[in-house]
């Protein structure tokens, strides 16, 4: 960890966040299938309301990336020797 460049530290954290983006996509697919099964109890929207899925998907992806990127940037700025001394 001490020999990593800031870019490598950020990629390490953000790459894990990208796995969550993939999981979000899978979750949206499962939600679509579940919504079709529960079509009779849905009121005010269709089982495959595209705008809802797009808005929720984008919101989840942005939240995940932001939650991963902020600590990654902070970790990349820390001097490794100063972190060890603490």
Secondary structure, 3 states (H helix, E strand, C coil): CCCCCHHHHHHHHHHHHHHHHHHHHHHHHHHHHHHHHCHHHCCCCCCCCHHHHHHHHHHHHHHHHHHHHHHHHHHHHCCHHHHHHC
